[in-house]
Amino acid sequence: MKSNSLKSSLLISLIKSILFSLALTLLQYQFRQSSEFAGQKVSSIEHGLIDTYFSVIAVEVCKIILFISMILWPVFLLHQFKKQSQFKKISLNKYSIFIWAICSYSLFFIGSVIQYPALYEPFLAASLKKFIFQSSFYLSPNSFFICSVLILLTSLGFVIKLNISIARIMQTFKRRTTAIGSMASFAIACTVVVIIVSINRHTPSLAESLLKQPNILLIGIDSLRFDKSRNQSITPNITKLIQSPNTIYFKDHHVGVPRTFPSWVEIFQGNYAAKTGIRHMFPSLSQARKKNANLVTYLNQAGYKTGVCSDFAGDIFPRFNSGLQEIHAPAMSLDSLIRQNLEFSFPVFMPFILSKIGRRFFPDLKGNPAYANPNHLTESSIDFINTTKNQAPFFLTLFYSTAHFPYAAPWPHYSKFANSSYPGPYFFQKNPDLESNADSTSQADIAQVKSLYDGALSSIDQSLSELFSFLKQESLWDNTIIIVTADHGEDLFENHNGQGHGEHLLGDKVLKVPLILKLPKNLKPSVTTISDLSRSIDIAPTILDIAKIKQNSMSGVSFLPAFFEKLDPTSSPSHLSSKPYENLISYSETGIWFSNKGNTHFQKNRLFYPGITGLLNFDPGGTRQIVLNNKFEKVIQIAKHRSITAGKYKLIYMPKGDKVVYQLFDRKNDSENLHDLAQSNPDILQEMISMFQNEVEKIEPFTNIVDQYVVPQ
């Protein structure tokens, strides 16, 4: 009879938890009707999505309801036990169970809001946002989480009677003393055996370990500016890495396309975007799936275990044919965007969904820019290394997105560098306003945005400390090549250039990024600072050269000879006789302009095409990936601004409807590109234009130069 009652209680409580979760879901959905979806009012888009992708939405909502039901089940189960007369140990009133649960959850919820306020921001009133922001200077989310657990444990102590007498405890203890003694003796014997085995086991010496192929850790930090890489208050661990004796610091490193997708493909393939075919964020499936030799394929052939770990900006990695054996990064398709939107549409559930278990059930969480916690990526990277370190040398790309706009770092970093008296509205995040005037942002807002960006970098740097400590503890540090770089930099309202990246080529805040390279311990460089100009396309050849892997498909050059140029030729590697890294030219181009409005510099000097919503399609082949409408491909290529950087000069090419505009800058004395020398230095201008056109012919072979316009064939 008791068994049947137990089964009945389990079933009834489960049904109640499911019904309660369903009711909460419907209630939250009603509040959500006034929110936005993909930047537009829900009412204008959502009904069409429900009709077209009903199965995707239904499955995800059911998944959320069942997940929350499992969490609520114990509460309803205790309540059901209270109603069964044969369960005598339940002491409190049946409603007290829910009171304890609500109190515990409320503290848990408040802690979650303080930790990830950017996620909850759409549901918060302006006054509440300001209160949370100011509270973050004094309150820790961990204190709320701890109090929540304590209340929960205390309630269980009251709910269940612990009426075991001291005598019964002592009697049990005496009865088990002999068994405990036997177990202790066995444990001591096992310990002795383990010690003996450890002593007799052969431990590889440092020299032997260095004979193995080096591990390679390629760390990308989205939007990391060069001027932030040695800032002791913001990036102390990166600064410490730069100061390591085996680290090479590149002082003049440039990206080819200041947008994530084409920039990473350039890094992997060692070729400019015009040759890789990935020249913007939304390439066609045929372009993205094209198989090309790259850094990863060469390492795969050499026996490396290859993988990538990333959060929201790393959605590019599942989209192109890199050859990576493991990809731990979010997908970017209409399906994943719908699931992600649903997962973050029910604020009452979010504290549970954001838990470690929740992240396993809902992998699309990592695709949300407001949930880019670098600690999660560090955990994933450590898991990857742990599973591969004893099998093969590893190559891991680790790409942190937190410093990409909207710079939504978790607590305490979003307020770490902020002014507590900031009035709002950008307390926790800030996306670029693509259609605003260049100078429409107030100085208080600019200061706050910069503090958000610095806080995001600080959160990444702190997480890197944990990763570096792990490598040292596991004796992997000395035999691991570590590269720290960025896919592009970031404009933060300097010189009327607005916020963001990829729209223009002025200044050094976007095109110039850090490149930091730590060599294995057995390589002792004579040079630790490289002043020569380097490019993203030079990273892969340099890594392969250090690992002694030959390649013949890359336009970039190896900088390995530069690390040993002061050594005696007889003591440096025999293949380092030439200096291919000298007098290089860096070639760059803009990405897609997402808007055609505003009064910024680049909007006044460009060819016009539709805004981003008018350019994109969903792949008709069933993948539902977001791709550029093919009819705009050539238009966008023609409209691109391009630049070359050579020696002390930089030339920017800007095609307009009636003419091509060239700008010339002395980048050594005018790094912000504020003084155009095109009119005052005609001879240098013509020399740079000639150099630019020669580079175009080499880098973009399927183009013609017609009346100075670069035109695809």
JOLINPE-V738418 format. One record per backbone hydrogen bond with DSSP energy under -0.5 kcal/mol. CO is the residue of the C=O (numbers start at 1). NH is the residue of the N-H. If there is no record, write none. Layout:
BEGIN
{{CO;NH} {CO;NH}}
END
This chain:
BEGIN
{{1;5} {2;6} {3;7} {4;8} {5;9} {6;10} {7;11} {8;12} {9;13} {10;14} {11;15} {12;16} {13;17} {14;18} {15;19} {16;20} {17;21} {18;22} {19;23} {20;24} {21;25} {22;26} {23;27} {24;28} {25;29} {26;30} {27;31} {28;32} {29;33} {30;33} {31;34} {32;35} {35;42} {37;40} {40;37} {41;44} {41;45} {42;45} {42;46} {45;48} {45;49} {46;50} {47;51} {48;52} {49;53} {53;57} {54;58} {55;59} {56;60} {57;61} {58;62} {59;63} {60;64} {61;65} {62;66} {63;67} {64;68} {65;69} {66;70} {67;71} {68;72} {69;73} {70;74} {72;75} {72;76} {73;77} {74;78} {75;79} {76;80} {77;81} {78;82} {79;83} {80;84} {81;84} {83;85} {84;87} {86;88} {87;90} {89;91} {89;161} {93;96} {93;97} {94;97} {94;98} {95;99} {96;100} {97;101} {98;102} {99;103} {100;104} {101;105} {102;106} {103;107} {104;108} {105;109} {106;110} {107;111} {108;112} {109;113} {110;114} {111;115} {112;116} {115;411} {116;119} {116;120} {117;121} {120;123} {121;124} {125;129} {126;130} {127;131} {128;132} {129;133} {130;134} {131;135} {132;136} {134;137} {135;138} {135;139} {140;143} {140;144} {141;145} {142;146} {143;147} {144;148} {145;149} {146;150} {147;151} {148;152} {149;153} {150;154} {151;155} {152;156} {153;157} {154;158} {155;159} {156;160} {159;91} {159;161} {161;163} {163;165} {165;169} {166;170} {167;171} {168;172} {169;173} {170;174} {171;175} {172;176} {173;177} {174;177} {176;180} {177;181} {178;182} {179;183} {180;184} {181;185} {182;186} {183;187} {184;188} {185;189} {186;190} {187;191} {188;192} {189;193} {190;194} {191;195} {192;196} {193;197} {194;198} {195;199} {196;200} {197;201} {202;204} {205;209} {206;210} {207;211} {208;211} {209;212} {215;481} {216;218} {216;396} {217;219} {217;483} {218;220} {218;398} {219;485} {220;222} {220;400} {221;224} {225;228} {226;229} {228;231} {230;232} {231;234} {231;235} {235;239} {236;240} {237;241} {238;242} {239;243} {241;244} {244;247} {246;519} {248;250} {248;517} {249;251} {249;530} {250;515} {252;534} {253;513} {254;536} {256;589} {257;259} {259;263} {260;264} {261;265} {262;266} {263;267} {264;268} {265;269} {266;270} {267;540} {268;295} {270;555} {270;556} {272;275} {272;276} {273;277} {277;279} {282;628} {284;288} {285;289} {286;290} {287;290} {288;321} {290;292} {294;298} {295;299} {296;300} {297;301} {298;302} {299;304} {300;303} {304;306} {305;395} {306;326} {307;397} {308;328} {309;399} {311;314} {312;315} {313;316} {314;317} {316;319} {316;320} {317;320} {320;322} {321;292} {326;308} {326;328} {327;329} {328;310} {332;626} {333;337} {334;338} {335;339} {336;340} {337;341} {338;342} {339;343} {340;344} {342;345} {345;347} {346;349} {346;350} {347;351} {349;352} {349;353} {350;354} {352;355} {355;359} {356;360} {357;360} {357;361} {358;362} {362;365} {363;366} {364;367} {365;368} {366;312} {367;369} {368;371} {369;372} {371;373} {372;374} {373;376} {373;377} {374;378} {375;379} {376;380} {377;381} {378;382} {379;383} {380;384} {381;385} {382;386} {383;387} {384;388} {385;388} {385;389} {388;391} {388;392} {393;305} {394;216} {395;307} {396;218} {396;398} {397;309} {397;399} {398;220} {398;400} {399;311} {400;222} {401;404} {404;407} {406;430} {407;409} {410;413} {410;414} {412;415} {413;416} {413;417} {418;420} {419;422} {425;427} {432;434} {433;436} {436;599} {437;440} {442;446} {443;447} {444;448} {445;449} {446;450} {447;451} {448;452} {449;453} {450;454} {451;455} {452;456} {453;457} {454;458} {455;459} {456;460} {457;461} {458;462} {459;463} {460;464} {461;465} {462;466} {463;467} {464;468} {465;469} {466;470} {467;471} {468;472} {469;473} {470;474} {471;476} {471;477} {472;475} {477;480} {478;521} {479;215} {480;482} {481;217} {481;483} {482;518} {483;219} {484;516} {485;221} {491;500} {493;496} {494;497} {498;493} {500;491} {502;591} {509;490} {510;489} {511;255} {511;513} {512;226} {514;486} {515;250} {516;484} {517;248} {517;519} {518;482} {520;523} {522;524} {523;525} {528;249} {529;531} {530;251} {534;254} {535;538} {536;539} {536;540} {537;541} {538;542} {539;543} {540;544} {541;545} {542;546} {543;547} {544;549} {545;548} {559;562} {559;563} {560;563} {560;564} {561;564} {562;565} {563;526} {563;527} {564;567} {568;571} {568;572} {573;576} {579;582} {581;584} {584;647} {586;645} {588;643} {589;258} {592;594} {594;612} {600;604} {601;604} {601;605} {602;605} {611;614} {612;615} {612;616} {615;629} {617;627} {619;622} {619;624} {624;334} {625;619} {625;627} {627;617} {629;632} {630;633} {632;636} {633;637} {634;638} {635;639} {636;640} {641;590} {642;653} {643;588} {644;651} {645;586} {646;649} {648;667} {648;668} {649;646} {650;665} {651;644} {652;663} {653;642} {654;661} {659;656} {661;654} {663;652} {664;677} {665;650} {665;667} {666;670} {670;673} {674;676} {677;681} {681;685} {682;686} {683;687} {684;688} {685;689} {686;690} {687;691} {688;692} {689;693} {690;694} {691;695} {692;696} {693;697} {694;698} {695;699} {696;700} {700;703} {702;713} {704;706} {704;711} {705;707} {706;709} {709;706} {709;711} {711;704}}
END
